Amino acid sequence: MDATLTHWINALAGLHPVFDKAMIGISQIGVPLMVLTVVLQWWVKADRYHIRHAALSSGLAFLIGLAINQFILLFVHRVRPYDAGVTHLLIAPSTDWSFPSDHATATVAIVAAFAMQGLPRRTVAFAALAFLVCWSRIFIGTHYLTDVIGGAVTGIVAAIVVRAVYRENSRLDRLVTNIL
């Protein structure tokens, strides 16, 4: 079923050059764009320290999620879908394993961190971009659907860990959120 759904999402790849370029672009700049947007949250005026806490939480969740992925990669060696003949690849092949998707982990960690801080408008905006990035990774042929789902779960777990450990208004939080 995973291969079937992955193939279905990837089926239009290579048929429409403009759409292909758009999906490749989203895949390439989606994560850096989200990171830049999180960084820019530092200078918002309204609810400044809460937003700064959310931005820091999302950055920590991002990093912890990617660290968890590196640990998972020590044990899970899943071949990329293009190597298995499931997808048509639109970009250069990757040299690492397929599961879990780092792009999904990074983007969903940001979304989950902002959601856990009770910031619905920002969460929806980040979620829309995260969805596009995750979809693009399957569309361009570099991940299975379950790679993206696994990455999303890792991002959520990382955000939960950060939420449990890094408390708003703690001494450390006050120190860091008062910078600049």
Secondary structure, 3 states (H helix, E strand, C coil): CHHHHHHHHHCCCCCCHHHHHHHHHHHHHHHHHHHHHHHHHHHCCCCHHHHHHHHHHHHHHHHHHHHHHHHHHCCCCCCCCCCCCCCCCCCCCCCCCCCCCHHHHHHHHHHHHHHHCCCHHHHHHHHHHHHHHHHHHHHCCCCCHHHHHHHHHHHHHHHHHHHHHCCCCCHHHHHHHCCC
